[in-house]
Amino acid sequence: MSLEKRRWLRLALQLKGSIILSVLPRSFFCGLFGLVITAFHIYKFPVSLPFLASLIPNIVLGLLLVFRTNTAYDRYWEGRKCWGKIINGVRNLSRRIWLAVEEKDGSDREDKIAVLNLLVAFAVSTKLHLRQDPINHELKNLIAPHQYTKLQEATNPPLQVSLWIADYLQGQHQYDRLNIHQLTAMHELLDIIVDQLGGCERILKTPMPLAYAIHLKQLLLLYCLSLPFKW
């Protein structure tokens, strides 16, 4: 049984990651408005509307919400594919570095381990960057202290990590530990994971079209405020 099924009730009541806190003030406002209209109805004020009067707006709202849901799922699925490509790119580049870079002295193996940790740090810093979280302890054991300090000041931490990885690859080529074909192949893999970083940033920073957002909010507001009038 999947984790989601075993924790069904906990997920249903979970606040973190849900929109309950965001919509709660608006829900209270609509509920208060509904109480006012109910009071008018109890005291025999003519506030009732035919039930079928809002049929067409309801259909339009339903279509808009379905479109919004599909758009949200498409963004989620595209982001998941980008993250999967980052994972595969990190794995492939790690394997090539470990096998292809020659070890001519004792420090070469330590340098290889350090750059493999940088690849893991790229994925972790990408997560923090997309969530707009500060650089934290998750990276302390993966990079050197001076690199950790520099990442805290960087505007785009994963891009900075990719530059360190590229510098390492270029240095290994200059010291004849990588030939030009191996260097080119590794740079292509590094380009892939950086491209996926850009894809994730595009998903994060591309808002819903303003005209569509305004239209949806207006129709949703009219729908919620018209519900108390239907008897």
Secondary structure, 3 states (H helix, E strand, C coil): CCHHHHCHHHHHCCCCCCCHHHHHHHHHHHHHHHHHHHHHHHCCCCCCECHHHHHHHHHHHHHHHHHHHHHHHHHHHHHHHHHHHHHHHHHHHHHHHHHHCCCCCHHHHHHHHHHHHHHHHHHHHHHHHHCCCCCCHHHCCCCCHHHHHHHHHCCCHHHHHHHHHHHHHHHHHHCCCCCHHHHHHHHHHHHHHHHHHHHHHHHHHCCCCHHHHHHHHHHHHHHHHHHHHEC
